[in-house]
Amino acid sequence: MLLPATLAIACLALALLIARHFFPATSVEGEIVRTDILPTVTVLKAKSMVIAPSETDPVVFVATTVRIYNGRRVPAFIDDLKLTFTNSEGAQLVASAEYPKQIPDLELQFPALRPLVHATLDRDTRIEAGQSAEGTLLFALDVPKSMWETRRSAVITVGLYHQNPVILTIPGTAAAQTAPRTSSHP
């Protein structure tokens, strides 16, 4: 009787170790540390009245610093970084975060971006188990400042390889007290 009982206990222990490895009990969580915007308007002037007298191109740069904490027992890898902007009428615009290699060129064109963009958080960033990663994400939205201020929502999706994404909501001016700043997904 001792041998079968010992084998049964060993099998249960092995099954628990396998389950613990493949089904981590904790999650990856995130929070928005800070959000700054830089509204810009570029005026394109034509030399001929045949084409158009002038054209304006509004862009709102959204610089959001986020912190992602990996509470799982395995490393987490960032796959994709997107911002879903929903205007007051419900229309959506999805923008990907600018790649860190593109940011110096944008800072040359728009020098006011320099103080807003600190250390960036990049795709393929590895976050070790029990550790966190923090960085700035820069998004460019082709909307005027007034549309950003009257938005219905602005949601950042931090996609992770082989795991559920982390969803973070940028609070609006009126909804800043009620909007959740953190999100966790198992």
Residue, then its C-alpha position, 0 to 999 in steps of 0.5 A: m500500500l505504501l508504494p501506490a500511495t507514494l506514486a499517487i502523491a508524486c503524480l499529483a505533485l507533478a500535475l500541480l507543478i505542470a499546472r502552475h507552469f502553464f496556467p499562471a495565477t496572476s496577471v499583467e497590469g498597467e497604469i497611465v502615469r502621465t498624459d500630455i498633448l501637443p496640438t499642431v496645425t500645419v498650413l500648406k500654401a499653394k503658389s497657384m490659385v488653381i489648386a487651392p489657396s491654402e490647406t490646414d492639417p491639424v494633428v494632436f500628438v498624444a504623449t502618454t507615459v505608461r507603466i506595465y507590471n508583469g505579475r506572472r511567473v513567466p516573462a511578458f513581451i510587448d507585441d503592439l501599441k495602439l490608441t483607439f480614439t472615439n470622437s463625440e459622435g462615436a466614430q473611431l480612429v486607431a493609431s499605432a505608437e510611433y517607433p522610437k527611430q521616428i521620434p527624433d525626426l518628429e522632434l526636429q519638425f515639432p521642437a515642442l515634443r522634446p520635453l514630452v517624450h522621455a524614455t520610450l516603451d518599444r515593441d518587443t520589450r521583455i518584462e521579466a516576471g515580477q518586474s515592470a517597464e515604464g516608458t512614453l508612447l507617442f501617438a499622432l492623431d489627425v484631429p483638431k484639438s477641439m475634437w480631442e477635448t470633446r472625445r468620448s474615449a481614448v483607449i490604449t491597447v498594449g498587446l502582449y505575445h501569447q497573453n491577453p492585452v492590457i487596456l488603459t483608458i486615458p481620462g477625459t477632462a470631465a471624466a478624469q475622476t471616474a475613468p479607471r487608470t489601471s486595467s488587469h487581464p488574466 
